[in-house]
Amino acid sequence: MTAPYASHPQDSRGRLHPESLSSFRSPWQRDRDRIIHSSAFRRLKHKTQVFVEQEGDAYRGDYFRTRLTHTIEVAQVARTIAGTLGLNTDLAETVALAHDLGHPPFGHTGEDALALLMAPYGGFDHNAQALRIVTRLERHYAGFDGLNLTWEALEGIAKHNGPVSAPYPYALAEVNAQWDLELQTNASAEAQVAAVADDIAYNHHDLHDGLRAGLFTEADLAELPVVGPAFAEVDDKHPGLDLDRRRHEALRRVFGVMVEDVIAVAQNRLAALQPKSVDEIRHMDGPIIRFSKPLYQNLKAIKSFLFTRMYRAPSVVDERQLVTGMLNDLFPLFMSNPEMLPEHWRPEAFAATETERARIVLDYVAGMTDRYAMAEWERLCAKG
């Protein structure tokens, strides 16, 4: 870490609940470790990326990404880019590891369902929920609720996708009222790296998983920008390669194009703008870490293809409808019958107003893994 615009540990704004410094870890190494050891991080193992986890499903297999394996891939990309740019790799990794902690069961389908259910009670947003988890819902430490992460880590979780405009989701507003995260500015360059790493990871692995699932073929990808040329290059250099090796070789080239583009754009912009501090990064007119305009347009074409052929494939849509129905059953059931919540959730739920109860029920349901949500629906809602 050599760049003046990097986040430097000695300049951290600290933690809401003061703690003595570690003798062998930087503040963001400590944040990273707390995230990895959290309950919410472990639950990502059984949360959907695209394909819902369900035994016997025709397209589900052990090789598909889960929310956890996606997160690990994002963290790897973030460290690579941050290190190349002279940024703080520990902070970039920390934000990457935390960025999806607030995702509910069933991926974006679950988020859409819970957002509608929570509309009368302040809404639902997975980024804001991640902050609620790391500031309140993880309850393992003697001195505080949450993980007591540094200001920089909380800032990165809140606005790695850019400045946040009011009105804020209630979970974000609560955290920001307790500690101003300067939501109107950009995040640090490290948090911006984590956001772009997220795009790189899912653009790469969703192509791979969609092929494995049989939702489209390599021939369907031939006309796509970046992807088609990658397969052509592999065929030219390695004619007759078997299917799996050909697929891997082509898609790792797509991966490399995205990473190299982000690094080149960032290096050029940083050299031209010469920021002297992380606060200069925060107050720039837009993000410093981003794709080039030509690649951004190419990625829009790839995302459009994935939306049509993968995210809205008939088999995936059928699964979306099924799991949306499960959440639409579970949420009002717990609202009307808080005694059905686990014992340690009940006192707050019974003592709460309707809005407070809804937020407690949301915390419980959003924290479920796919398979636990299915099991609870089967136990409580399925008609025999």
KOLKEMAR-630261 format. One line per field, with one value per residue (C-alpha): z, y, x; residue in one letter; residue number from 1. Coordinates in steps of 0.1 Angstrom, whole numbers, m for minus. Layout:
up	c(Z/...)
north	c(Y/...)
east	c(X/...)
r	c(A/...)
k	c(NUM/...)
***
This chain:
up	c(0/m13/m28/m10/m19/m2/32/58/90/112/98/106/122/147/161/176/208/215/217/223/191/183/186/155/132/115/121/88/93/125/107/81/107/126/94/85/120/121/119/90/69/76/65/30/23/19/3/m34/m59/m89/m85/m54/m33/m35/m35/m67/m87/m124/m128/m93/m85/m62/m87/m89/m70/m37/m21/m1/m30/m49/m19/m18/m55/m51/m23/m44/m73/m49/m33/m68/m81/m48/m46/m81/m75/m43/m22/12/3/38/36/0/11/42/22/m3/23/39/8/6/43/42/14/24/13/m24/m37/m55/m57/m19/m17/m41/m21/12/m2/m11/23/41/20/48/74/58/30/26/10/14/17/45/61/60/81/105/109/116/140/158/149/155/193/204/221/257/252/223/198/163/152/161/127/118/103/70/68/76/50/24/31/30/m2/m22/m51/m48/m28/m13/m17/9/19/33/41/78/86/70/85/120/116/100/128/153/133/102/72/49/26/1/m9/m28/m8/m5/m35/m17/m14/m50/m59/m40/m60/m93/m82/m75/m111/m125/m104/m113/m150/m151/m130/m141/m177/m163/m142/m170/m193/m167/m161/m198/m200/m231/m251/m262/m297/m281/m268/m301/m310/m276/m273/m253/m248/m285/m292/m261/m274/m309/m294/m275/m306/m325/m299/m287/m315/m305/m267/m247/m236/m200/m207/m237/m215/m187/m209/m227/m195/m177/m207/m202/m165/m174/m199/m171/m145/m168/m181/m146/m136/m168/m164/m127/m134/m161/m141/m110/m129/m145/m114/m88/m57/m25/0/4/12/m23/m37/m17/m30/m67/m93/m96/m89/m97/m101/m130/m164/m196/m216/m244/m220/m200/m231/m239/m204/m208/m238/m217/m188/m212/m225/m190/m179/m208/m210/m173/m148/m166/m179/m175/m150/m129/m131/m119/m89/m83/m81/m57/m32/m34/m23/6/19/13/36/63/69/77/97/121/121/133/155/171/195/165/164/181/218/219/192/210/238/214/190/217/231/198/178/144/126/151/150/112/114/139/117/87/106/114/79/60/81/70/46/16/31/65/49/29/60/80/53/50/88/93/60/37/33/41)
north	c(0/31/54/87/82/48/43/42/23/50/75/53/71/42/23/35/16/23/m7/m10/m16/m51/m57/m78/m69/m36/m23/m37/m70/m72/m62/m88/m115/m105/m108/m142/m155/m140/m162/m142/m150/m187/m187/m174/m210/m220/m188/m185/m168/m176/m212/m220/m249/m278/m315/m333/m300/m307/m279/m275/m291/m288/m268/m238/m207/m199/m165/m176/m188/m156/m135/m153/m147/m110/m107/m123/m99/m69/m78/m82/m48/m30/m43/m34/2/7/6/m10/m46/m54/m28/m37/m74/m64/m46/m74/m100/m80/m67/m95/m103/m87/m109/m129/m165/m170/m142/m112/m131/m131/m95/m85/m104/m89/m54/m57/m72/m45/m16/m4/m7/11/m12/m36/m33/m59/m33/m16/m50/m58/m27/m38/m72/m58/m31/m49/m84/m102/m106/m124/m98/m88/m50/m43/m56/m62/m65/m29/m25/6/37/29/m6/7/34/9/m14/16/32/9/13/51/79/72/96/103/90/63/28/27/3/26/57/41/35/68/87/69/76/99/79/109/92/120/114/86/58/51/38/4/2/12/m16/m41/m29/m33/m67/m78/m69/m88/m119/m123/m115/m142/m169/m164/m172/m203/m215/m208/m230/m258/m255/m260/m227/m217/m231/m219/m214/m189/m169/m166/m132/m116/m90/m101/m136/m146/m134/m152/m186/m178/m172/m204/m223/m207/m215/m248/m265/m296/m288/m308/m290/m282/m270/m249/m233/m226/m212/m188/m176/m169/m147/m128/m125/m111/m86/m71/m70/m55/m29/m17/m15/4/29/35/40/65/85/85/96/125/136/130/127/134/117/93/123/137/104/108/143/136/140/103/70/67/29/18/1/19/32/6/m23/m10/m10/m46/m57/m43/m66/m96/m86/m83/m118/m132/m115/m131/m165/m171/m149/m151/m187/m206/m230/m201/m182/m212/m214/m177/m180/m210/m193/m160/m178/m193/m159/m145/m172/m171/m133/m127/m159/m147/m112/m126/m153/m141/m170/m191/m173/m190/m183/m157/m136/m135/m109/m81/m91/m92/m58/m41/m18/m32/m16/m27/m62/m62/m53/m81/m106/m93/m98/m134/m143/m124/m143/m177/m199/m213/m247/m234/m212/m242/m264/m238/m233/m271/m273/m244/m237/m267/m283/m319)
east	c(0/18/m8/m16/m52/m54/m71/m43/m49/m35/m60/m91/m119/m121/m151/m184/m175/m138/m115/m78/m58/m46/m9/m8/m37/m46/m82/m94/m78/m97/m129/m123/m118/m150/m170/m156/m164/m199/m231/m244/m213/m216/m253/m243/m232/m269/m282/m291/m269/m291/m303/m323/m309/m332/m325/m335/m337/m330/m305/m291/m258/m229/m209/m232/m222/m239/m239/m208/m187/m197/m186/m152/m147/m156/m130/m103/m109/m110/m77/m61/m73/m67/m31/m23/m35/m16/m48/m55/m62/m75/m103/m112/m115/m135/m161/m162/m168/m196/m213/m239/m244/m279/m292/m323/m330/m337/m314/m329/m363/m364/m353/m381/m407/m396/m395/m432/m441/m422/m435/m458/m430/m401/m391/m362/m328/m301/m273/m291/m298/m261/m255/m282/m265/m231/m243/m271/m281/m248/m249/m218/m196/m198/m194/m217/m242/m230/m194/m183/m167/m147/m163/m145/m160/m195/m191/m180/m210/m234/m223/m199/m224/m222/m237/m271/m300/m327/m351/m329/m340/m349/m320/m295/m311/m308/m271/m264/m282/m259/m228/m227/m215/m215/m239/m239/m203/m185/m170/m133/m115/m113/m150/m154/m131/m153/m184/m167/m153/m189/m198/m168/m175/m211/m207/m181/m197/m233/m221/m204/m233/m258/m238/m236/m273/m280/m300/m279/m250/m216/m231/m256/m227/m209/m224/m219/m192/m161/m175/m176/m141/m128/m142/m128/m93/m94/m104/m76/m49/m63/m83/m102/m102/m127/m159/m151/m115/m127/m154/m130/m103/m127/m144/m112/m103/m136/m126/m92/m106/m128/m101/m75/m100/m108/m71/m62/m90/m83/m45/m52/m77/m56/m26/m46/m64/m36/m58/m38/m60/m89/m112/m104/m116/m148/m155/m148/m175/m183/m164/m127/m130/m151/m152/m143/m172/m167/m165/m194/m216/m204/m213/m248/m252/m240/m263/m292/m285/m283/m315/m334/m318/m309/m326/m360/m356/m389/m374/m359/m392/m411/m387/m391/m429/m426/m402/m420/m451/m433/m421/m456/m469/m442/m440/m477/m478/m451/m467/m500/m485/m452/m454/m443/m410/m380/m380/m353/m371/m404/m399/m391/m418/m446/m436/m433/m456/m468/m439/m413/m428/m425/m389/m382/m400/m380/m347/m357/m370/m342/m316/m330/m310/m329/m332/m343/m370/m382/m383/m401/m427/m431/m436/m459/m476/m477/m511/m511)
r	c(M/T/A/P/Y/A/S/H/P/Q/D/S/R/G/R/L/H/P/E/S/L/S/S/F/R/S/P/W/Q/R/D/R/D/R/I/I/H/S/S/A/F/R/R/L/K/H/K/T/Q/V/F/V/E/Q/E/G/D/A/Y/R/G/D/Y/F/R/T/R/L/T/H/T/I/E/V/A/Q/V/A/R/T/I/A/G/T/L/G/L/N/T/D/L/A/E/T/V/A/L/A/H/D/L/G/H/P/P/F/G/H/T/G/E/D/A/L/A/L/L/M/A/P/Y/G/G/F/D/H/N/A/Q/A/L/R/I/V/T/R/L/E/R/H/Y/A/G/F/D/G/L/N/L/T/W/E/A/L/E/G/I/A/K/H/N/G/P/V/S/A/P/Y/P/Y/A/L/A/E/V/N/A/Q/W/D/L/E/L/Q/T/N/A/S/A/E/A/Q/V/A/A/V/A/D/D/I/A/Y/N/H/H/D/L/H/D/G/L/R/A/G/L/F/T/E/A/D/L/A/E/L/P/V/V/G/P/A/F/A/E/V/D/D/K/H/P/G/L/D/L/D/R/R/R/H/E/A/L/R/R/V/F/G/V/M/V/E/D/V/I/A/V/A/Q/N/R/L/A/A/L/Q/P/K/S/V/D/E/I/R/H/M/D/G/P/I/I/R/F/S/K/P/L/Y/Q/N/L/K/A/I/K/S/F/L/F/T/R/M/Y/R/A/P/S/V/V/D/E/R/Q/L/V/T/G/M/L/N/D/L/F/P/L/F/M/S/N/P/E/M/L/P/E/H/W/R/P/E/A/F/A/A/T/E/T/E/R/A/R/I/V/L/D/Y/V/A/G/M/T/D/R/Y/A/M/A/E/W/E/R/L/C/A/K/G)
k	c(1/2/3/4/5/6/7/8/9/10/11/12/13/14/15/16/17/18/19/20/21/22/23/24/25/26/27/28/29/30/31/32/33/34/35/36/37/38/39/40/41/42/43/44/45/46/47/48/49/50/51/52/53/54/55/56/57/58/59/60/61/62/63/64/65/66/67/68/69/70/71/72/73/74/75/76/77/78/79/80/81/82/83/84/85/86/87/88/89/90/91/92/93/94/95/96/97/98/99/100/101/102/103/104/105/106/107/108/109/110/111/112/113/114/115/116/117/118/119/120/121/122/123/124/125/126/127/128/129/130/131/132/133/134/135/136/137/138/139/140/141/142/143/144/145/146/147/148/149/150/151/152/153/154/155/156/157/158/159/160/161/162/163/164/165/166/167/168/169/170/171/172/173/174/175/176/177/178/179/180/181/182/183/184/185/186/187/188/189/190/191/192/193/194/195/196/197/198/199/200/201/202/203/204/205/206/207/208/209/210/211/212/213/214/215/216/217/218/219/220/221/222/223/224/225/226/227/228/229/230/231/232/233/234/235/236/237/238/239/240/241/242/243/244/245/246/247/248/249/250/251/252/253/254/255/256/257/258/259/260/261/262/263/264/265/266/267/268/269/270/271/272/273/274/275/276/277/278/279/280/281/282/283/284/285/286/287/288/289/290/291/292/293/294/295/296/297/298/299/300/301/302/303/304/305/306/307/308/309/310/311/312/313/314/315/316/317/318/319/320/321/322/323/324/325/326/327/328/329/330/331/332/333/334/335/336/337/338/339/340/341/342/343/344/345/346/347/348/349/350/351/352/353/354/355/356/357/358/359/360/361/362/363/364/365/366/367/368/369/370/371/372/373/374/375/376/377/378/379/380/381/382/383/384)
***
